[in-house]
Amino acid sequence: MGRLTATWLQELKNTPEPTRVERLRSQGLDMARVWAQTRGTAEPIRTDLLAEVESSARHAHREVKL
């Protein structure tokens, strides 16, 4: 878990400032996708999970902008 967190933080740090917020939003979706694929999650469940993650990220982004 520590390696994953370090990689995630380094990637975010290396992202140019103007696109950092968008990258932060998309990283959660990327991590959920990798996690679901690694676990061998069935396609319908993976699709639902990724939709939920994306929806959550959108709502969080809207809250931060308010």
Residue pairs with C-beta under 8 A, 6 or more apart in sequence:
4 31
8 27
8 31
11 23
11 27
12 20
12 23
12 24
12 27
15 23
21 61
25 57
25 58
25 60
25 61
26 57
28 53
28 56
28 57
29 50
29 53
29 54
29 57
32 49
32 50
32 53
33 46
33 50
36 45
36 46
36 49
36 50
37 46
41 49
